Amino acid sequence: MITDKTLMRQDAFVNGAWLGGPRFAVIDPATGESVAQVARLDAAQARGAVDAADAAFTGWAALLPQERAAVLMRWHRLIVEAREDLARIMTAEQGKPLSESRGEIDYAASFVEFYAEEAKRPNIESVTSHLSTAEMELWREPLGVAALITPWNFPCAMITRKAAAALAAGCTVVIHPSAETPLSATALAELADRAGFPAGVFNVVTGEAAEIVGEWCADARVRALSFTGSTRVGKLLYRQSADTVKRLVLELGGHAPFIAFADCDLDLAVDEAIKAKFATSGQDCLGANRFLIERGIYDEFCRRFSAAAAALTLGPGAEDRDLGPLMNEGAVRKQEEHVADALARGARLLTGGSRDPQGPLFYRPTVLADVPAEALVFHEETFGPVAAIAPFDAEDEAVRIANGTEYGLVAYVHSRDPRRIYRLSRALVFGMVAVNRTKVTGAPIPFGGMKQSGLGREGSRHGLEAFTDIKYVCRDWAETRRA
């Protein structure tokens, strides 16, 4: 269904060349059919990618920032021009509705454009000297090789958000995409090659994560590692990177609360709750998991929200329905486990609660009411289309429940009271707080969480910090002055 067939690359891209070898199947989750056979690289080839990136680093870092920016802008233009093909590739391997895939390509392209512009902005910073004959400067210099480990739920945007920042800073990159969605990564590599990145600057290594990423964690030449995925895997990479003291950016789990007070705009709150829960079929670290609704509007919110959820349509991504399939069987089983546990503990099922006849990976939008605090769904990230609702009576109670998790990525608040909005924005222990809306992300903002939701920030000018070191230069002019 794509017009530019050369974007369907099934090999890895290392040192400016395409590498084949043993293959693994990429499966369309909507149909269960294979859409490609992609190269499975081994640890030696993963090490070879670092060899290439390390060799290319000095030349790439030495370019003028304007020269790096020009290559990034060409990459941006090519991504925009290939929008429809990239969206169709993503839908085929990931399953999300085509309109969501198109939106992700726009989102992905925005990071490349943003960092192409930011590449020209880091300047030498002077420091007021505390020494009578010295002048002082701070330089930002690129770290070296950056390893980027990206997930299956946003297979384009998570690459560009990481890679564009690293490349703008002057780093070279080795990228490992999820084995479930490698085709978006290899398509981006094809466009990067057309944009004119020198050989070795941009590398995509496909295959099994354990073999490839483990090799990079042990390699001291890999100076930074950026990972988006589960908290469990993030902790593992944290440990594996300790011996080489890497710079880490970890964007991990979410488990977001959605808090609606009785003074909110209820129509708006319901509409935004649907977006916060069911975008990407609920497979989003920003997805709302726990819906905390003030008792005065609780019954009406449950009624409206469950009716809106029941009206959502399911289907293959290419049909562009509201929800597509989940990624794999494990994801569906987790929905079933959480729903069964909540019902056994006294929750009420308002809608959904089962697989859909369209296929084994389709799970119906599900709403649970009166969910008790001890239910699994209130303690674990569901990462699917299951919404758990519970009432609260007081503001401090809502804050206590919302903060009662080791996750701290995003929290959603709906209220008309500016004083309450201020109090909650301060009290909620989350890296991002969305007030009376759901969409808050974008290239200019620092994306990231607190507690076990991760380390560091992606996007914004702060996204460059993970890929640079500060060098302090102190110059003594005493001899010059005496002369």
C-alpha positions as CSV (number, residue, x, y, z in Angstrom):
1,M,0.0,0.0,0.0
2,I,3.0,2.3,0.0
3,T,4.2,4.3,-3.0
4,D,8.0,4.3,-2.3
5,K,8.8,0.6,-2.0
6,T,12.4,1.4,-1.1
7,L,11.2,2.5,2.4
8,M,10.3,-1.1,3.2
9,R,13.9,-1.9,4.2
10,Q,14.3,-5.4,5.8
11,D,18.0,-5.1,6.5
12,A,19.9,-3.3,9.3
13,F,21.8,-0.1,8.5
14,V,25.4,0.1,9.7
15,N,28.2,2.4,8.5
16,G,26.3,3.6,5.5
17,A,25.5,0.1,4.3
18,W,22.6,-2.4,4.5
19,L,23.3,-5.6,6.3
20,G,21.4,-8.9,5.9
21,G,21.7,-12.3,7.5
22,P,19.4,-14.5,9.5
23,R,15.8,-13.3,9.6
24,F,12.9,-12.9,12.0
25,A,9.2,-12.2,11.1
26,V,7.4,-8.9,11.7
27,I,3.8,-9.7,12.4
28,D,0.7,-7.5,11.7
29,P,-1.1,-7.7,15.1
30,A,-4.5,-7.1,13.4
31,T,-4.2,-10.2,11.1
32,G,-1.4,-12.3,12.5
33,E,0.2,-12.3,9.1
34,S,3.9,-11.7,8.4
35,V,4.6,-8.3,6.8
36,A,8.4,-8.6,6.5
37,Q,11.4,-10.7,7.3
38,V,14.0,-8.5,9.0
39,A,17.7,-9.1,9.5
40,R,18.7,-10.5,13.0
41,L,22.1,-9.1,13.8
42,D,24.3,-10.6,16.5
43,A,26.5,-9.2,19.2
44,A,29.6,-9.0,17.0
45,Q,27.6,-6.9,14.5
46,A,26.3,-4.7,17.3
47,R,29.9,-4.2,18.3
48,G,30.7,-3.4,14.7
49,A,28.0,-0.7,14.7
50,V,29.8,0.9,17.7
51,D,33.1,0.7,15.8
52,A,31.5,2.6,12.9
53,A,29.9,5.2,15.2
54,D,33.0,5.7,17.2
55,A,35.1,6.2,14.0
56,A,32.6,8.7,12.6
57,F,32.3,10.7,15.8
58,T,35.3,13.0,15.5
59,G,34.3,14.2,12.0
60,W,30.6,14.7,12.9
61,A,31.4,16.5,16.1
62,A,33.9,18.8,14.2
63,L,31.3,20.1,11.8
64,L,30.0,23.5,12.3
65,P,26.6,23.4,14.1
66,Q,25.1,25.0,11.0
67,E,26.3,22.0,8.9
68,R,24.8,19.4,11.3
69,A,21.6,21.5,11.3
70,A,21.4,21.4,7.5
71,V,21.6,17.6,7.4
72,L,18.9,17.4,10.1
73,M,16.7,19.8,8.1
74,R,17.0,17.6,5.0
75,W,16.0,14.6,7.1
76,H,13.0,16.5,8.4
77,R,11.9,17.4,4.9
78,L,12.2,13.8,3.7
79,I,10.2,12.6,6.6
80,V,7.4,15.1,5.9
81,E,7.4,14.1,2.2
82,A,7.1,10.4,3.1
83,R,4.4,10.9,5.7
84,E,1.8,8.7,4.2
85,D,4.1,5.8,3.4
86,L,5.7,6.0,6.9
87,A,2.2,6.0,8.5
88,R,1.2,2.9,6.5
89,I,4.4,1.1,7.4
90,M,3.8,1.9,11.1
91,T,0.1,0.7,11.0
92,A,1.2,-2.6,9.3
93,E,3.7,-3.5,12.0
94,Q,2.2,-1.8,15.1
95,G,-1.6,-1.9,14.5
96,K,-2.6,1.6,15.5
97,P,-5.3,3.3,13.5
98,L,-3.9,5.1,10.4
99,S,-4.9,8.5,11.6
100,E,-2.9,8.0,14.8
101,S,0.0,6.8,12.7
102,R,-0.1,10.0,10.6
103,G,-0.2,12.0,13.7
104,E,2.8,10.2,15.0
105,I,4.8,11.0,11.9
106,D,4.0,14.7,12.3
107,Y,5.1,14.4,15.9
108,A,8.3,12.6,14.9
109,A,9.2,15.1,12.3
110,S,8.7,18.0,14.8
111,F,11.6,16.8,16.9
112,V,14.0,16.7,13.9
113,E,13.0,20.3,12.9
114,F,13.3,21.5,16.6
115,Y,16.7,20.0,17.1
116,A,18.0,21.2,13.7
117,E,17.3,24.7,15.0
118,E,18.7,24.0,18.5
119,A,21.9,22.7,17.0
120,K,23.0,26.2,16.3
121,R,22.2,27.6,19.8
122,P,24.5,26.1,22.4
123,N,27.1,28.8,23.0
124,I,30.2,29.3,25.2
125,E,29.1,30.6,28.6
126,S,31.4,32.9,30.5
127,V,31.8,32.7,34.2
128,T,32.5,35.7,36.4
129,S,36.0,35.0,37.6
130,H,36.9,34.6,41.3
131,L,40.6,34.7,40.4
132,S,42.3,38.0,39.7
133,T,44.3,37.0,36.7
134,A,42.1,34.3,35.2
135,E,39.2,34.2,32.6
136,M,36.8,31.4,32.7
137,E,34.5,29.7,30.1
138,L,32.1,26.7,30.0
139,W,31.9,24.8,26.8
140,R,29.3,22.2,25.9
141,E,30.9,19.3,24.0
142,P,29.3,16.1,22.6
143,L,29.8,12.9,24.7
144,G,30.5,10.5,21.8
145,V,28.5,7.4,20.8
146,A,24.9,7.3,22.0
147,A,22.9,4.1,22.2
148,L,19.1,4.6,21.7
149,I,16.7,1.8,22.6
150,T,13.2,2.4,21.4
151,P,9.8,0.8,22.1
152,W,7.1,-0.7,19.9
153,N,4.2,1.7,20.8
154,F,5.7,4.8,19.2
155,P,8.3,3.4,16.7
156,C,9.0,6.6,14.8
157,A,8.7,9.4,17.4
158,M,10.8,7.7,20.0
159,I,13.6,7.4,17.5
160,T,13.5,11.0,16.3
161,R,13.1,12.5,19.8
162,K,16.3,10.8,20.9
163,A,18.3,10.7,17.7
164,A,17.7,14.3,16.6
165,A,18.9,15.6,20.0
166,A,22.0,13.4,20.0
167,L,22.9,14.2,16.4
168,A,22.3,18.0,17.0
169,A,24.7,17.8,19.9
170,G,27.4,16.2,17.8
171,C,27.0,12.6,18.9
172,T,26.8,9.6,16.6
173,V,24.1,7.0,17.3
174,V,23.5,3.3,17.3
175,I,19.7,2.5,17.5
176,H,18.0,-0.7,18.5
177,P,14.3,-0.6,17.7
178,S,11.8,-3.1,19.2
179,A,11.9,-6.4,17.3
180,E,8.1,-6.1,17.0
181,T,8.3,-2.8,15.1
182,P,11.7,-2.5,13.3
183,L,10.3,-1.3,9.9
184,S,9.7,2.2,11.0
185,A,13.3,2.4,12.1
186,T,14.8,1.1,8.9
187,A,12.5,3.4,6.9
188,L,13.9,6.4,8.9
189,A,17.4,5.0,8.3
190,E,16.7,5.0,4.5
191,L,15.6,8.7,4.7
192,A,18.6,9.6,6.9
193,D,20.9,8.1,4.3
194,R,19.2,10.2,1.6
195,A,19.6,13.2,3.8
196,G,23.4,12.9,3.7
197,F,24.4,11.7,7.2
198,P,28.0,10.6,6.8
199,A,28.6,6.8,7.1
200,G,28.7,5.6,10.7
201,V,26.8,8.6,12.1
202,F,23.3,7.0,12.0
203,N,23.1,3.2,12.6
204,V,20.1,0.9,13.1
205,V,20.8,-2.5,14.5
206,T,17.8,-4.9,14.3
207,G,17.5,-8.2,16.2
208,E,17.1,-9.4,19.7
209,A,17.4,-6.8,22.4
210,A,19.3,-9.0,25.0
211,E,22.2,-9.7,22.6
212,I,22.5,-6.3,21.1
213,V,21.8,-4.0,24.0
214,G,23.8,-6.0,26.4
215,E,26.8,-5.6,24.1
216,W,26.3,-1.8,24.1
217,C,25.9,-1.6,27.9
218,A,29.3,-3.3,28.3
219,D,31.1,-1.1,25.7
220,A,32.8,1.9,27.3
221,R,32.8,3.7,24.0
222,V,29.0,4.0,24.3
223,R,29.0,7.1,26.5
224,A,25.2,7.6,26.7
225,L,22.2,5.3,26.7
226,S,18.6,6.5,26.2
227,F,15.8,4.0,26.7
228,T,12.0,4.1,26.6
229,G,10.2,1.1,27.9
230,S,9.1,-0.6,31.1
231,T,10.5,0.2,34.5
232,R,11.6,-3.4,34.9
233,V,13.8,-3.3,31.9
234,G,15.0,0.2,32.7
235,K,16.3,-1.0,36.1
236,L,18.1,-3.8,34.3
237,L,19.8,-1.4,31.9
238,Y,20.7,0.9,34.8
239,R,22.6,-2.0,36.5
240,Q,24.2,-3.2,33.2
241,S,25.5,0.4,32.5
242,A,27.1,0.9,35.9
243,D,30.5,-0.6,35.1
244,T,31.0,1.9,32.2
245,V,29.4,4.9,34.0
246,K,27.2,5.9,31.1
247,R,25.0,8.9,30.9
248,L,21.4,7.6,31.2
249,V,18.1,8.8,30.0
250,L,15.3,6.4,31.1
251,E,11.7,7.1,30.1
252,L,9.8,4.4,32.0
253,G,6.3,3.5,33.2
254,G,3.4,5.8,33.8
255,H,0.3,4.7,35.7
256,A,-1.2,8.2,35.4
257,P,-4.1,9.4,37.7
258,F,-7.0,11.3,36.2
259,I,-8.6,13.5,38.8
260,A,-11.9,15.2,38.2
261,F,-13.5,17.6,40.8
262,A,-17.2,18.4,41.1
263,D,-16.6,21.9,39.8
264,C,-15.1,20.8,36.5
265,D,-16.6,21.1,33.0
266,L,-18.1,17.5,33.0
267,D,-18.5,17.4,29.2
268,L,-14.9,18.4,28.7
269,A,-13.7,16.0,31.4
270,V,-15.4,13.0,29.8
271,D,-14.1,13.9,26.3
272,E,-10.6,14.3,27.6
273,A,-10.8,11.1,29.7
274,I,-11.6,9.1,26.6
275,K,-8.5,10.6,24.9
276,A,-6.3,10.0,28.0
277,K,-7.4,6.3,28.2
278,F,-7.9,5.0,24.8
279,A,-5.4,6.6,22.5
280,T,-3.0,4.0,21.0
281,S,-5.5,1.4,22.3
282,G,-4.3,2.4,25.8
283,Q,-0.8,1.3,25.0
284,D,0.8,4.6,26.0
285,C,3.0,5.5,29.0
286,L,0.9,8.7,29.3
287,G,-2.4,6.7,29.3
288,A,-4.6,7.4,32.3
289,N,-5.0,4.3,34.5
290,R,-6.7,5.4,37.7
291,F,-9.8,7.7,37.4
292,L,-10.4,9.5,40.7
293,I,-13.8,11.3,40.5
294,E,-15.3,13.5,43.2
295,R,-18.4,11.8,44.7
296,G,-20.8,14.6,43.7
297,I,-20.3,13.9,40.0
298,Y,-19.2,10.3,40.3
299,D,-22.4,8.5,39.0
300,E,-22.9,10.9,36.1
301,F,-19.2,10.7,35.1
302,C,-19.4,6.9,35.2
303,R,-22.6,6.9,33.0
304,R,-21.2,9.3,30.4
305,F,-17.7,7.9,30.3
306,S,-18.8,4.2,29.9
307,A,-21.3,5.2,27.2
308,A,-18.6,7.0,25.3
309,A,-16.2,4.1,25.7
310,A,-18.9,1.6,24.5
311,A,-19.4,3.7,21.4
312,L,-15.7,3.4,20.3
313,T,-15.1,1.3,17.3
314,L,-12.5,-1.4,16.8
315,G,-10.8,-2.7,13.7
316,P,-7.5,-3.1,11.8
317,G,-5.5,0.0,11.7
318,A,-5.8,0.3,8.0
319,E,-9.6,0.8,8.5
320,D,-8.8,3.7,10.7
321,R,-11.3,2.9,13.5
322,D,-11.0,4.3,17.0
323,L,-8.9,1.5,18.4
324,G,-6.7,-1.1,16.8
325,P,-5.4,-4.4,18.2
326,L,-3.1,-4.8,21.2
327,M,0.5,-5.6,20.4
328,N,0.7,-9.2,21.5
329,E,-0.9,-12.0,23.5
330,G,0.8,-11.0,26.7
331,A,-0.8,-7.5,26.5
332,V,-4.3,-9.0,26.2
333,R,-3.7,-11.5,29.0
334,K,-2.8,-8.5,31.3
335,Q,-6.1,-6.8,30.5
336,E,-7.9,-10.1,31.4
337,E,-5.9,-10.5,34.6
338,H,-6.6,-7.0,35.8
339,V,-10.3,-7.1,35.0
340,A,-10.8,-10.5,36.7
341,D,-8.9,-9.3,39.8
342,A,-10.9,-6.1,40.1
343,L,-14.3,-7.9,39.7
344,A,-13.3,-10.5,42.2
345,R,-12.6,-7.6,44.7
346,G,-16.0,-6.0,44.2
347,A,-15.6,-3.7,41.2
348,R,-18.5,-3.2,38.7
349,L,-18.1,-3.8,35.0
350,L,-19.8,-1.0,33.1
351,T,-18.8,-2.0,29.6
352,G,-16.4,-4.2,27.8
353,G,-14.4,-6.8,29.7
354,S,-13.6,-9.3,27.0
355,R,-11.8,-9.9,23.7
356,D,-13.5,-8.8,20.5
357,P,-14.5,-11.3,17.8
358,Q,-12.5,-9.5,15.2
359,G,-9.3,-11.2,16.3
360,P,-7.3,-12.6,19.3
361,L,-5.5,-9.3,19.9
362,F,-8.6,-7.1,19.9
363,Y,-9.8,-6.2,23.4
364,R,-13.0,-4.2,23.9
365,P,-12.8,-0.8,25.6
366,T,-13.5,-1.6,29.2
367,V,-14.7,0.5,32.1
368,L,-14.7,-0.6,35.8
369,A,-16.4,1.3,38.5
370,D,-16.1,1.2,42.3
371,V,-12.6,-0.2,42.0
372,P,-11.1,-0.9,45.4
373,A,-7.6,0.4,46.3
374,E,-6.1,-3.1,46.6
375,A,-7.0,-4.1,43.1
376,L,-4.1,-4.8,40.7
377,V,-5.2,-2.2,38.2
378,F,-4.7,0.5,40.9
379,H,-1.1,-0.7,41.5
380,E,0.2,-1.9,38.1
381,E,0.3,-0.1,34.7
382,T,-2.4,-1.8,32.6
383,F,-1.1,-0.6,29.3
384,G,-4.3,-1.3,27.5
385,P,-8.0,-0.2,27.1
386,V,-9.1,-0.8,30.7
387,A,-10.2,2.2,32.8
388,A,-10.6,1.9,36.6
389,I,-12.8,4.4,38.4
390,A,-13.1,5.1,42.1
391,P,-14.7,8.0,44.0
392,F,-13.1,10.4,46.5
393,D,-14.6,12.9,49.0
394,A,-11.8,15.4,49.7
395,E,-8.9,17.0,47.8
396,D,-6.2,15.7,50.1
397,E,-7.6,12.2,49.7
398,A,-7.3,12.5,45.9
399,V,-3.8,13.7,46.2
400,R,-2.8,10.9,48.5
401,I,-4.3,8.2,46.2
402,A,-2.7,9.8,43.1
403,N,0.7,10.0,44.7
404,G,0.5,6.5,46.2
405,T,2.6,4.9,43.5
406,E,6.2,4.6,42.6
407,Y,5.4,6.0,39.1
408,G,5.4,9.7,38.5
409,L,5.2,10.5,34.8
410,V,2.0,12.5,34.2
411,A,-1.1,13.4,36.1
412,Y,-4.4,14.8,34.7
413,V,-6.5,17.3,36.7
414,H,-9.9,18.7,35.8
415,S,-11.3,21.7,37.9
416,R,-12.4,25.3,37.4
417,D,-10.9,26.5,40.7
418,P,-7.6,28.3,40.0
419,R,-6.5,27.9,43.7
420,R,-7.2,24.2,43.6
421,I,-5.3,23.9,40.3
422,Y,-2.3,25.6,41.8
423,R,-2.4,23.4,44.9
424,L,-2.6,20.2,43.0
425,S,0.0,21.2,40.5
426,R,2.4,21.7,43.4
427,A,1.2,18.6,45.4
428,L,1.2,16.0,42.7
429,V,4.6,14.2,42.5
430,F,4.7,13.8,38.7
431,G,7.0,15.2,36.1
432,M,4.1,16.6,34.1
433,V,0.7,17.9,35.1
434,A,-2.0,18.4,32.5
435,V,-4.8,20.7,33.6
436,N,-8.2,20.5,31.8
437,R,-6.7,18.9,28.7
438,T,-4.9,15.7,27.7
439,K,-2.4,16.6,24.9
440,V,0.6,18.3,26.5
441,T,3.6,16.9,24.8
442,G,5.6,18.3,21.9
443,A,9.1,19.1,20.8
444,P,9.5,22.3,22.9
445,I,8.6,20.6,26.3
446,P,10.9,18.6,28.6
447,F,9.3,15.1,28.6
448,G,10.0,12.9,31.6
449,G,9.0,11.7,35.0
450,M,9.8,11.5,38.7
451,K,10.5,8.5,41.0
452,Q,10.5,5.2,39.1
453,S,9.1,6.8,35.9
454,G,12.7,7.5,34.9
455,L,15.7,9.8,34.7
456,G,16.4,12.9,32.6
457,R,14.3,14.7,30.1
458,E,13.6,14.4,26.3
459,G,12.5,17.2,24.1
460,S,13.1,20.9,24.6
461,R,16.6,22.4,25.0
462,H,17.0,20.2,28.1
463,G,17.0,17.1,25.8
464,L,20.5,18.1,24.6
465,E,21.9,17.9,28.1
466,A,22.1,14.1,28.2
467,F,24.3,14.1,25.1
468,T,26.8,16.8,26.1
469,D,29.5,17.4,28.8
470,I,30.4,20.7,30.3
471,K,34.1,21.5,29.9
472,Y,35.4,24.3,32.1
473,V,38.4,26.3,30.8
474,C,40.4,28.6,33.1
475,R,43.0,30.8,31.3
476,D,45.6,32.7,33.3
477,W,46.7,35.9,31.7
478,A,49.3,36.9,34.4
479,E,52.4,36.4,32.2
480,T,50.8,38.3,29.3
481,R,50.0,41.2,31.5
482,R,53.5,41.4,32.9
483,A,54.9,41.4,29.4
